[in-house]
Structure formats: structure tokens, C-alpha cells
Amino acid sequence: MNMLELIEKKRDGKALTKDEIEFFVSGVTDKTIPDYQISSFLMAVLFQGMTDQETADLTISMSRSGKICDLSDIPGTKVDKHSTGGVGDKVTPILLPIVSSFGIPCVKLSGRGLGFTGGTIDKFESIEGFCTSVSPSEFKEKIEKCGMLLGGQTSDLAPCDKYLYALRDVTGTVPSIPLIASSIMSKKIAGGADAIVLDITCGSGAFMKDLDSARELSRQMISIGKLSGKPVTCVLSSMQQPLGEMVGNILEMQEVVNVLSGRGKEDVLKVVLTMASEMLRFTDVGKDKDRETLMAMCKERIDSGKAFVKFGELILSQGGMLNSDGTPVFSDKPFEVMTVFAEKDGYVSSCDALSVGEASCLLGAGRMEKEDVIDMGAGIRLYKKIGDKVKRGEELFTLYTGSKNPVGDDRIDEALFRMQNAYEISDTPVDAPEEIFDILNP
Ligand code: URA
């Protein structure tokens, strides 16, 4: 077997065998296949696609390219969740304490933000002292202590995906559905969960720009789940506009505190409660209950304050600091640079997620390059969302930087420009978009 034959076979639209895929994965992992051949192969996959069997073989082989977390010591069904990414996506820090408050063990391995999408690890690291490097040997102790943990994806978990992802990023081969599906699922399988709930975001601020692609990605993820013995549910959610009212690390964590204190915006609540109830359905707590009942049970965890208490326990368990009122101590205080007001009466018809994400990144909240240092206090507050009525002179949005590391005026000007383009105001009423398009079960 040699790599040139594999490239030619894929280029000609033929399906690869399990052995051929294993040859590719081991050659990438031990670095015996040169980057130019890997890149060429990835481009062939982008154009020719993969069968469900090939995608499953690639996923399973990638998941075995490093360590597999063994969570069997932890009693109960371990359900993981993952989002395909978005702007203002603060679902995990809200959902984890809710699910954990039912006594369900939650081991959540998350990533950092790159480009315009935020990362959960960065958001938690905006809390003073919070440590996200938890090694698998500490999982059991952490779960026994507070019932959940939030860790970074270590480099020994699916290392083949790490290498491939870096190459995809610079060879224009990220938007291939089988490559995205196998990339995400290989890490989830290596993470050791028994079942997986995926938030498949769809819209300008997501990888999947339209519903058809989001459905196809979901179908492939569910199929990988079936072929690897891990049930997968996909929640298709909207990323046409950012989720909630805050974008940026500390700002989003402040919104998390608001939601857990019962002051959450409808859109965030809808996505959180849907995802949390789908996770519960895989466990003894929720297996016989319908979706509405489970959502109401999850909402009660917020209303009763139980989820807020669990949130505090998670922070303390990972070395983070709390104020006397139970809210986190943040590493900085967002500094208000400017607030922009509506220039006319009307209805918000666009609050484009991609433009808001890019603007937030320009303010310092995200990384342009992997090595960039994030400004935890930077970001944007959105006062109006699609469908909202607006009057001339009312607040539309505020731009923030951190107090310590303000970016230059040119970047603030560019961020302002993108935000002005993100918003459109129509003279006629506009419907607020749906938050959840569909829920697909195995
Ligand atoms: N997230 C991943 O981990 N991989 C992809 O390919 C896309 C999103």
C-alpha cells in the first residue's frame, strides 16, 4: 500500500477500505506521510466525499490515534455535548450545572476559540484562578467532588485530528462534511462518553451556512454514532445572529450568571433547555419522559437556584474564585469604548453573527492566530436582536475592550464598521427567527 495509490483512488471517486484508511491515519500520526500528500488527499475527499462506512472508519481510526479516556470507573451514563461552534455560544457553562444538578456525571472536554468563534475553555479561564488542565487521572476525583468537570482537550486525545485540522485550516479543506464529522466525533469518542448530544449550528456564524448542509452533517454524525456504538442526538440550532446578548469571554460569563440567576434571554434559554433535556433523555432520569417535561424540569433547576449553586461548586472545584454573592471573580473588568444608537425607527432585520464575531475578534476577544493572547474583557453587548422594534436614538450595541490591553484605534474603527454592517433596520415588522430548527435522534 502506498499513499499515492490512495490519493488516486479517492481522486477517482472510489471508496477506500478500512485498511487503507488505517494506513493513512497511522502515517499522519507517526508523520511518515509528507504534508503535500496529506493535503492532496484531503482535497480529493473535499471534492469526492466519503461513504458513511469510510467516514466511520476514519473517525474510529482517528479516535484510536492517541489515548482513549476510560470513564468506566465513574458510575452512571456519561453524556457529552458539543457544539459545532458559533458566536455568543455560552451554552456549556449554563447546561453543565443544570445536568449535573440531577446527579448525572458530566465530563466536558472543550476547545479554545479560533477565528470568529469563541471557545468554552477561554470563557472559563476568564475566571480568576480557574484551571482547565485536568488530566484523565484526576477525572474520578473531580467527579466525586462536585459531579462535573470542565477540561481542555489534551494533545494525546486524537492527535491525528489535531494534525489534520491544522493542515485543513491552511489548505482550504475545512468545509468538507465527512472531515468535519470525523474530526468532531473522533474527539468525542476518544473522550470516553457513552452518548453524545450535538448542537449543530446553522447560519452565517457557523460552519454550516444552510439547513441542508446542517442536516447532512447531522446525518453523518448520527451514522458514525451508530457504527461506533455511541448514540448521538443532533439539535439543529440557528446561528444567523449571535446567541444571547453578550459576545466575548467575561461578558458571556456575566450573561451565564444572569441566566443561572433567572434573568436569561429567551433564545439562550431555549437552546440550553433543549440541549440539557436531550442529554437527560439518555440517562435514567429522563429516559421515560417527554421533551416538554424534561425542559420544565431543567428550567426548575434554574428557578430554584440549584443550578447556580452547582456552577459555584464547579468553579471552586477547579481553583476558581467566587465573590461573597457566589458570582465568579473575573480577571478583568470590561471597559466600555462606545455605544452606538439607532439612526431610525423600524425593526431589526439583520444582526449578522459572522460580522459580530469578526468585530469581537478585532476588539481582542478572539484569536486571529493560534498563539494570540486573548483580551478577556473585550467584546460586544447587543441590545437589539432580529425582530425587535427599535426607535431612533435607542441603544443598538456597545463595544468593549479589556482595561489592561486595549487594541489600537484602527482595530476599534474596523470593529465599528463591521458592527454597522451587521445591523439592518427595516421599515416593516420582521419575525424573530426560530432558535431550534429540528432535533434528530438515532
Ligand atoms: N470542529 C472540529 O473539531 N473540527 C472540525 O472540523 C470543525 C469544527
Residues whose N, C-alpha, C, O or C-beta is under 5 A from the ligand:
A	BS01	URA	T84 L179 I180 S183 I184
